[in-house]
């Protein structure tokens, strides 16, 4: 099992931070390893909605689809994928620090299988570094305007 949690405070209001972060189309702007993200469903974004991503991790190209499992606007987004060698759940929680700052909690957890299972002991520290860097980029993007 791999379970990595990180967080950061962003000097922007809760609705701005949550709205931007929850939109899969914005992921390539702040996730270093994600090259594309797109919605697979029309209509409102919520439970059952799907998003597809292209990424690189551990030097390998990955294509995966997340499905929204939990969604509370401006508060919580939990997405999960079951396909591929590393079924993963990604959770975002948002809380107002004050009227103009927001704490973002990012958690990735999953059960590696196949080849990924051999790399599981190395994955948590690598994911923690990547998530920390991604949250710092999210902070830079959002605080810049």
C-alpha positions, -999 to 999 in steps of 0.1 A, spaced: 0 0 0 12 35 -9 -4 64 10 11 99 6 -4 131 21 9 167 15 -6 201 20 1 238 14 -14 272 22 -23 293 -9 -29 331 -5 -61 330 -25 -98 326 -14 -112 291 -10 -136 293 -40 -107 304 -63 -83 277 -52 -109 249 -51 -125 259 -84 -92 259 -102 -77 228 -86 -109 207 -92 -109 214 -129 -90 186 -147 -83 209 -176 -60 229 -154 -39 199 -142 -12 202 -169 -5 238 -157 5 227 -122 12 190 -122 47 185 -135 42 149 -148 8 155 -165 9 166 -201 -28 165 -209 -61 163 -191 -96 163 -205 -132 157 -194 -149 126 -208 -184 137 -199 -205 166 -208 -225 185 -183 -218 193 -147 -187 180 -129 -196 157 -100 -199 122 -88 -195 98 -117 -178 123 -139 -146 110 -157 -114 127 -167 -85 112 -188 -49 121 -183 -16 115 -200 14 116 -178 50 103 -171 61 86 -139 92 67 -133 102 73 -169 71 56 -183 42 71 -202 9 66 -185 -27 70 -197 -54 67 -172 -90 77 -164 -102 89 -131 -138 88 -120 -151 112 -93 -162 92 -63 -169 120 -38 -176 157 -46 -185 186 -24 -180 219 -42 -152 240 -27 -145 213 0 -137 178 -13 -129 159 -45 -120 122 -45 -112 106 -78 -102 69 -84 -89 48 -112 -89 10 -113 -72 3 -146 -34 0 -151 -7 -14 -130 -13 10 -101 -49 16 -91 -49 50 -74 -72 73 -55 -65 110 -54 -82 132 -28 -82 170 -25 -96 187 6 -99 225 9 -102 246 40 -103 283 45 -74 296 67 -90 330 67 -109 351 42 -80 352 17 -60 320 22 -68 283 17 -51 251 28 -50 224 1 -46 188 13 -35 164 -14 -36 126 -8 -27 98 -31 -32 62 -20 -33 29 -38 -22 -7 -40 5 -13 -66 3 -45 -86 25 -62 -111 58 -45 -119 47 -15 -98 45 -37 -67 82 -42 -68 88 -5 -67 62 2 -39 89 9 -12 104 36 -35 71 51 -46 60 68 -14 90 91 -11 90 98 -49 53 106 -48 57 129 -17 85 149 -35 64 151 -67 32 161 -48 51 188 -28 66 202 -60 31 202 -77 15 220 -48 42 246 -49 36 251 -86 -2 253 -79 6 280 -53 28 300 -78 1 297 -105 -28 308 -83 -9 336 -64 4 350 -97 -31 359 -107 
